[in-house]
Amino acid sequence: MDKQVIADEFLVWLKGQIPLINHMGFAPLVWDGKSLKMGASLAPNVNDKGTGFGGSLATVATLCGWSIITLHLRSLGRDDDVVIRDSHLEYFLPVTSDFTAITNLPAESILAEFNQKMDLKGRARMDLVIEIKQDDKVALRLTGSYVALEKKAR
């Protein structure tokens, strides 16, 4: 299946799972199997100063990391839970217009180790860097650790 179709269907699913994001002005996702771009409008994410609300920026960045891991696992035919374990945020510039969160899967060797741990232990950690960009300038950087967990029968 085409990666953009997968991304479009994923965003529809995601909006059904996390109602908050229906109000954040998300643009269509751009997913190529290695990187993910998650754009959002400034208007629904604005603060009292007319710039991007820090909580909204953190939400979009966190969700971008969560989404790329979920998309990766689904590409392997897996349906695992993904959670953020910890994160560190750095705010560099005020966001004054629509913005995009961007992240990449790690190097192939790290990804292979992650996949192997999921297969053997049903649990693996992935560290990611997600950047919020506006006009090719980094406004925020999230460095985070996510954990994927094999779903238990419920």
C-alpha positions as CSV (number, residue, x, y, z in Angstrom):
1,M,0.0,0.0,0.0
2,D,1.2,3.5,-0.8
3,K,2.9,5.2,2.2
4,Q,0.8,8.4,1.8
5,V,-2.5,6.4,1.9
6,I,-1.2,4.7,5.0
7,A,-0.4,8.1,6.6
8,D,-3.9,9.4,5.7
9,E,-5.7,6.4,7.1
10,F,-3.4,6.6,10.2
11,L,-4.4,10.2,10.9
12,V,-8.1,9.4,10.6
13,W,-7.6,6.6,13.1
14,L,-5.5,8.8,15.4
15,K,-8.2,11.5,15.5
16,G,-10.6,8.8,16.6
17,Q,-8.3,7.7,19.4
18,I,-7.2,11.0,20.7
19,P,-10.1,13.5,20.5
20,L,-7.9,16.5,21.4
21,I,-6.1,16.4,18.2
22,N,-9.3,17.1,16.2
23,H,-9.0,20.7,17.5
24,M,-5.3,21.2,16.8
25,G,-5.4,22.0,13.1
26,F,-3.4,19.0,11.8
27,A,-2.3,19.0,8.2
28,P,-2.0,15.6,6.3
29,L,0.9,13.6,7.6
30,V,3.9,13.1,5.4
31,W,5.4,9.5,5.9
32,D,8.0,7.9,3.7
33,G,8.8,4.9,5.9
34,K,11.8,6.5,7.5
35,S,10.7,10.0,8.4
36,L,7.5,11.7,9.5
37,K,6.3,15.3,9.1
38,M,3.3,16.4,11.2
39,G,2.1,19.9,10.4
40,A,-0.3,22.0,12.4
41,S,-2.0,25.4,12.2
42,L,-1.0,28.2,14.6
43,A,-4.5,29.5,15.1
44,P,-5.9,26.7,17.3
45,N,-2.6,26.4,19.2
46,V,-2.0,30.1,20.0
47,N,-1.2,31.5,23.4
48,D,-2.0,34.9,25.0
49,K,1.0,36.4,23.2
50,G,-0.2,35.4,19.7
51,T,2.6,32.8,19.4
52,G,2.5,29.0,19.6
53,F,1.4,27.7,23.1
54,G,4.2,25.7,24.6
55,G,1.9,22.9,25.6
56,S,0.5,22.5,22.1
57,L,4.0,22.4,20.6
58,A,5.0,19.8,23.2
59,T,1.9,17.8,22.3
60,V,2.6,17.9,18.6
61,A,6.2,16.9,19.1
62,T,5.4,14.1,21.5
63,L,2.7,12.8,19.2
64,C,5.1,12.9,16.2
65,G,7.5,10.6,17.9
66,W,4.8,8.3,19.1
67,S,3.3,8.2,15.6
68,I,6.5,7.3,13.8
69,I,7.1,4.3,16.1
70,T,3.5,3.2,15.8
71,L,3.7,3.5,11.9
72,H,7.0,1.6,11.9
73,L,5.6,-1.3,14.0
74,R,2.5,-1.4,11.9
75,S,4.7,-1.7,8.8
76,L,6.1,-4.9,10.3
77,G,2.5,-6.2,10.9
78,R,2.6,-5.5,14.6
79,D,-0.1,-3.9,16.7
80,D,1.8,-2.9,19.9
81,D,1.3,-0.2,22.5
82,V,3.7,2.8,22.4
83,V,4.2,5.1,25.4
84,I,6.6,8.0,26.0
85,R,8.9,7.2,28.9
86,D,10.6,10.5,29.3
87,S,11.4,13.7,27.4
88,H,13.4,16.9,27.4
89,L,12.1,20.0,25.7
90,E,14.2,22.9,24.5
91,Y,12.4,26.0,23.2
92,F,14.5,28.2,20.9
93,L,12.2,30.5,19.0
94,P,8.6,31.7,19.3
95,V,6.3,30.1,16.8
96,T,4.5,32.8,14.8
97,S,2.9,30.8,12.0
98,D,1.9,27.3,11.0
99,F,4.5,24.8,12.0
100,T,5.7,21.2,11.4
101,A,7.1,18.5,13.7
102,I,9.7,16.4,12.0
103,T,11.4,13.2,13.1
104,N,13.3,10.2,11.6
105,L,13.7,6.6,12.6
106,P,17.1,5.8,13.9
107,A,19.9,4.2,11.9
108,E,19.3,0.7,10.5
109,S,21.5,-1.0,13.0
110,I,19.6,0.6,15.9
111,L,16.2,-0.1,14.3
112,A,17.2,-3.8,13.8
113,E,18.1,-4.1,17.5
114,F,14.7,-2.5,18.4
115,N,12.9,-4.9,16.1
116,Q,14.8,-7.9,17.5
117,K,14.0,-6.9,21.1
118,M,10.3,-6.6,20.2
119,D,10.4,-10.1,18.7
120,L,12.3,-11.7,21.6
121,K,11.0,-9.8,24.6
122,G,7.9,-8.0,23.5
123,R,9.3,-4.7,24.7
124,A,11.9,-2.2,23.4
125,R,12.9,1.4,23.8
126,M,13.6,3.9,21.0
127,D,15.2,7.3,21.5
128,L,14.2,10.0,19.1
129,V,14.8,13.7,18.4
130,I,11.7,15.6,17.2
131,E,12.0,19.1,16.0
132,I,9.2,21.7,15.6
133,K,10.2,23.8,12.6
134,Q,8.9,27.0,11.2
135,D,10.3,28.3,7.9
136,D,13.2,25.8,8.2
137,K,14.2,27.2,11.7
138,V,14.1,25.0,14.7
139,A,11.7,26.5,17.3
140,L,11.5,23.5,19.6
141,R,13.5,20.2,20.1
142,L,12.1,17.3,22.0
143,T,14.6,14.5,22.9
144,G,12.6,11.6,24.1
145,S,12.6,7.9,25.0
146,Y,9.6,5.9,23.8
147,V,8.8,2.3,24.9
148,A,6.9,-0.2,22.7
149,L,5.1,-3.0,24.5
150,E,3.5,-6.0,23.0
151,K,-0.2,-5.9,23.7
152,K,-1.5,-8.5,26.2
153,A,-4.7,-10.4,25.5
154,R,-7.5,-8.5,27.2
